[in-house]
Amino acid sequence: MGISDTVRSLFPCIKSHSTSDGDDSTHNVEFAGGNVSLITTKESWDQKLAEAKKEGKIVIANFSASWCGPCRMISPFYCELSEKYLSLMFLTVDVDELTEFSSSWDIKATPTFFFLKDGEQIDKLVGANKPELQKKITTVTDTHVACEPQPQ
């Protein structure tokens, strides 16, 4: 199963297409209506974290696996949250695609959600607990996003 098939099976709200340069191994991923980004390399992770820091956004990083039943169960809800909380940056990392990188985060179970501010962990949730994920996002939004100065 290629990355686009893996991602499509995990997140049905994702549309992907190959680039037109003839390289079928390169995939661009678009998320219908959401602001979830698929992380396929350590470089893309670093780029998104730098972007979030520059924009003052909290990052929600979902470490998932395509074979994981609870990951599949919560993925539509995660996509919905990404559409509702546009002030946050939602990322998804497939632990099987980025095994070494995922290991560096000490993932013991999937899904595991990390909440990051300026690249530092401020909270964590292990498991597909929808009410707890909603609660943590609400808390993070109220605590960190509301405190940010609003542009005039």
Buried (B, 14 or more C-beta within 10 A) or exposed (E): EEBBEBBBBBBEBBEBEEEEEEEEEEBEBEBEEBBBBBBBEEEBBEEBBEEBBEEEBBBBBBBBBBEBEBBBEBBEEBBBBBBBBEBBBBBBBBBBBBEEBBEEBEBEEBBBBBBBBEEEEBBEBBBBBBEEBBEBBEEBBEEBBEEEEEEE
